[in-house]
């Protein structure tokens, strides 16, 4: 019993000393630098190349001798194309005694896009900043919470901007970078995140609506009298070819990934439905040719009910895929 109580108090003490906000507590002797970002433009968002261009301002306020302006953009790519213009050559001393400086940055950044929910995917485009000179026990970045994070008319064509936020966390490098005397490889990582998502209209009008038209045309084969088997079978065959071309039209805009996106699963469901329609038409045609059915009108009325059942099953299956993805 005493052992259990000791374990309980140890866990309670661990929770009490843990920062529940998701940010690592900064060392007490670390110099703090308040950091802010104002996003001007974000363009050339390329999902296939996992990158985007950003144009923004970044500024810092601090008290102390350690200059936090010597920064590195952790997820930057094509650094040869970066442009950086400082506000001033030396830091400005404000009325409260703190130092202030900033810069305007334009460059290309990497982001690993998770496309499992395409075309209902949502992404957090991030810009990560760390200091080159000082580890976390010497310098810690604190987000500047006041003011807007991007301009009022900011927009990304083809995307919805849901908001932005700034946060900090500890970034530990499990290496000494070739320096045996290195003691601390933990740095304060300041991250700006822009939350974007695809418009719902893109999914409904550009992707789902054409597929529904193809599905309804394929189901039309069951609405033709069984005596006209050639006309019946031609509709689902044409629907199958149309599905293949429609799937290729959006797949060409996506990178090669090792998993199925949401739209792939919906198309797989449509292939299964078209295969069921074709199988139904073939089975009915063979039975009528062998005269196992005395009245084709009875089969025709049953197939009309199947048309409704198949369509409802497709909608339910697509809805389940959207919910569980």
N, C-alpha and C positions, 0 to 999 in steps of 0.2 A: 504493500500500500504506500509506504514512504517513497519507494522507487518511482511509483506511478506519479505521485505528487511532484517529485523532483523533475521528472520529464515534462509534466504539465507547466511548471513554472519556467523551465528553460525555453519551451516553445512560446510561452506568453512573452517572455523577455525578448525573444527573437522577433516576434511580430511588432513589439513596441518600438524596437530600434530600426525597423524596416520602413522605408519611405513608400507608402501605399500609392503614391501618385504615379509610380512607374519610373521615376527618375532617381538615380543613385544619389545618396546624400554626399555633398561635397565636403572635403576636409576643412576643418575649422581654420587652418592657417593658409588656405589657398586664397589667392587674390581673385576677386570676382569681377567679371566684365559683363555688363549688360549689353546684349546684342539684339539687333532688330533687322528685319528684311522688308523691303517694299518692292513687290514684283511689278514690273512694267509690262513686259511682254513674254509670252511663251509660244513658240512656233516650231514648225518642222517636227511635230510629234510623230515619230516613226516607230510604230509598234514592231515592225519586222526587224528593225535594227536595235531595238531596246534603248532608245535614246530620245532626247529632246533638247532644243535650244532655249535658254532662258536669259532674259535681260532684266537686271534688278539692281537695287541699291542695298548695301549692307553697311551698318554703322555700329559703333561700339562706344560705350562710356565706362570709365574705370577710374579707380583710385589706387595708386601704387606705382612702383617703378617698372613693373613688368608690362611690356608693350604687347597687347593681345592682337595687334593688327597683322602680324606675320602669320597668315593663315594658309591652310591647304584645303581645297575642295576634294573631299575623299572620293566622291563618285564622279569626278570630272573625267571626260574623255577628250581626245584631240586638244590637249593643252597648248599646242603650238598655235591654235586659232583663238585662244582666250584673249580678251581685251580687259584691262584693268586700269581704272583711272581713279586715283585717290582724291579725296576732297581737298587735302592740303598735304604739303611735304612733312609737316610736323603737327603733332596733336594740338588741338585748341584747348586752352584751360578755361573751364566754365566758371560762373560766379560761385558755385558751391565748392570749388576747388578740384573737381573731377576733370579728367581729360576726355576729349571727344575727337573722334575722327571716323572716316568712313570711305567707301569706294563704290564705284559703279562697275558692275561685272556683266560681261556677256560671253557666254560659252555654251558648250555642249555637255550634257550630263547623261549618265547611264541610269536606267531604271529597268528592273526585271519585271516585266508585265506578266501577271498571272491571268491567263485567258480562259480558265475553266468555265466561267459563266458567260462567255461571249455568246450573244451580243448584249447581255445585261451586266457586263463587267464594270467594276468600279476600281479605281486606282488612286494611290496616294503618291504623287510625284514628289520626290524629295531632293533637297539640296543639303549636303552634309558638310559641315565646317569643323576643322580641328586646328589647333595651334601647332606650329612647327617646332617652337623652341621649348615650351613648358608642358610638362605632364599635368595630370589632373590635381596632384597634391600641391602644385604651385600656381595653377591658373584654372579657373572654372568659368564657363560661360553660363549666363542666366538670361532667359528670354525676356525681351522687352514687350510687355503685354499691352501697352497703350497704343492706340491708333490702328488704322487699317493695315492690312497686309498686302493688298494689291489695289490697283487703281479702279475707280468706279466703273469705267466702261470696259474693263478687262473681259475678254472672251476668247475662247478657243473654238474655231469652226469645227462643227461636228461633235462637240462635247458639251456637257453641262458642267459648270463650275459650282460645286457644292459648298466650298469654303476652304479655309486654310488655317493652319496652326503652327506654332513653334514649340519645340521641346528639346530637352537636353538629356543625355545619358552618358554613362561611362563606356568607353570603347577600349577593350583590352586586346593588345596584340601579343599573341603567344609566341614571341620571338625576341631575341636581344638585338636584332638587326646587325648581327656580326660584331657587336661591341660587348665583350665579356664583362665590362664594368657597368653595363646598363642595369639599373636597379628597378626602374618603373617604366612599364610599357602601357600604362593606362592613361588615356587622354580624354578630356572633356569634349564630347561631340555635340555640337549645336546643329539641329536639324529643322529645316523649314519644309512643311508638307502641304501640298496643294491637292485637294480631293476633287477628282473629276469622275464622271460617269457618262455612258452613252445615253442619248435621248431614247425614251421608250418608243417614240414614233419610228425610230430607225428599225427596231425589232418588229414592230407590228406592221408597218407599211412596206418596208423594203425587203424584209426577209420572210416573215410569217404569211403575209397576205398572198404573195405569189405561190407559196407552197400550198396554201389552202385551196387556191384555184386549181392547181394541178391535182390535188387529192379529190376534189369534187368532180373534176373531169374524169378521173380514173374510176370513181364510184359510179359515174354515169353508165359504165359498161354493164352494171347490174340492172339498170333501168331499161335496157333494150331487150326485146323478146328473145327467149332462148333459141328460137329457130334461126336467128341471125347471129350465129356464133362468130363469124368473121368480123362483124362490126363490134361485137361485144369485146373481143380480145384485143382489138386494135387500140381501144381507149386506155386501158392500163399499161399497155406497152409504150404508148406515147407518153403517158405520165411518168413511167420509169425513166425514160430518156431525158425528159424535162427536169426531173429531180437531180439527175447526175449533173446536168449543165448548171442548174441553179446552185448546187453545192460547190461546184468548181468556181463559180463567180465570186463567192465570198472567201473561199479557202485560199485563193491566190493572193489576197490582201493580208493574210496571217502568216506569221513565221512557222517554221517546222517545229512542232512541239511533240513530245512523246505521250500525249494524252488526248482524249476526245473533249472538245469544247461542248458547251450546252447545245449549240445549233447542230453539231454533228450527231448528237444523241437524238434530237428531234427528227433529223433526216433518216437516221437508222430506223426510227419508229415508222416513218412514212414508207420506207422500203419494205418493211414487214407487212404493212397494210396493203400495199400494192401487190405484194406476193400472195397475200391471202385472197385478194380479189381475183387475181389470175387463176389461182388454184380452184376457187369456187366455180369460175366460168368453165374451166377445163373439165372438172368433175361432172358438172351438170350436162355439158355437151356430150361427154362419153355415155352418160346414162340415157340420154335421149336417143342417141344413135343406136343403143342396144335395146331401145324401147322398154326400159325398165320403168319409165314414167309414162303413164297413160295420158296424162293431161299436162302439156307444157304450161298452160295458164296457171296451174297451181304452183309450179316452180317459179314462174314470173312474179307472182304475188309474194312468195317467200323471199325472193331476191330483193324486192323493194324494201322489205323489212330489214334485211341484212344491210342495205345501204345506210339506213338510219343508225343501226347498231354500230357499224364500222366507223362512221363519222364521230359518233359520241365517244367510242373507245379511243379514237385518235386524240380528240380534244382532252379527254381525261388523262391519257398517257402523257401528253405534252405538258399539261398542268402539273402532274406529279414530278416530271423531270425538272421543271422550273423551280418547284418548291424545294426539292432535295439537292439541287446543284449548289 
